[in-house]
Amino acid sequence: SPLDQAGVAWIHEKAVVGLEDFAEFVCTAVWPMVQKDLDRLAQLEGRMVNVQRAYFQELVALRNKVRQKESGPEDEEVKPGDDDELSFFDPVCYLDPELAALVRETVQEKV
């Protein structure tokens, strides 16, 4: 046979070493991008929890107001603006700063 056992072993060793070197190079080159994505993911997960918490607080508060109205006198008329305004959830505060500024500018221009 053209390759003896020693020749096959030598080719295998060079291939494995070359593959290990290549894998190390790829991991080293790519890791900063992966780390940046992991950091951004952690930031967005934290933001999502805050959004959900604020939304839940507003939902509970509004549900409590409805229960109070339902348990109150039936002849009591509710007029617009009589209720205290309540707001835990402001979606703009959870946007990236650049997008939040754009939304605020757009709203101001429309109002």
N, C-alpha and C positions, 0 to 999 in steps of 0.2 A: 504494500500500500504506500502511496506517496507520503502520507504523514504517519509517523510512528506515534506511539503513546506519549512520548516526551514532547513532540511537536504539538499535539492536540492540547496537552496540559499547558504549554507555553501560550498558545493562542487564547485559551480559556482565561488564563491569568491576566493577560493584557486586556482582554475584553472586559473582564470584571473590574479591573483597576480603572480602565477608561470610563466605564459606566459610573463607577463611584465618583470619580472626579467630575464627570459631567453633571451628575445629580447634585453634588455639593455646589457646583457653580450655579446651577439653576436655582437652587434653594437660596443661596446667598444673594443672587441678583433679584429674586422675586420677593423675598421676605419683607423688605421695606414697604412694598405696595400692599402686601397682605396685612401687615401691621397697621397701616393707615386705614385700610378697610375695616379691620377689627375695631379700631378706635372709633371710627364713624358709626359702626353698628352699635357699639355700646352707648354712644351719645344718643342715637336715635331711639334705642330701646328705653333709655331713661326718659326721653321726651315723650314717648308713647305712654309710659306709665303716668306721667304728669297729666297728659291730656285725658286719659281715662279717669283719673282721680277727680279732676275738675269737672268733667262731664257728669260723673256719678254724683258729686256733691250737688250740682245744679239740678239733676233729676230728682234726687231725694228732697231737696228744698221745695221744688215745684210740686211734687207729690204731696208733701205735707201741707202746702198752701191749699191744694185742691181738697184735701181731707178736712181742713178747717172750714172751708167754704161750704162743703157738703154737710157738715155737722152744725153749721150756724143756722140762724133763722131763715126760713124759706122766703119770706117777703123782703129780705134785704137785697137791694139792687146793687150790683157791682158796676161801677162806672169806670171807663177807661182812665187810667192815671191814678186811680185810688190806691192801687197796690204799691207797696215799696218795690222799687226795682231791685232785682236780685240777679247777680251774675257772677258765677264762679268760672265759667268757661268762656274764654276769649280766644277763639281759634287763631287770631293773628299773632298772639304772643308765643305760639308754638312753631311758627314758621322760621325759616332761616332769616337772618337780619336783612339781607338784601331784598328778599321776597316780601317780608313784612313791610319794609319801607315803601315798596312799590304798591302794595295793597292800600296802605294808608294814604299815599298820594292820590291813588285812583278814587278812593272813597271821598277824600276832601274835594277833589275836582268835581265829582258828581253831586255833592251836597252843596 
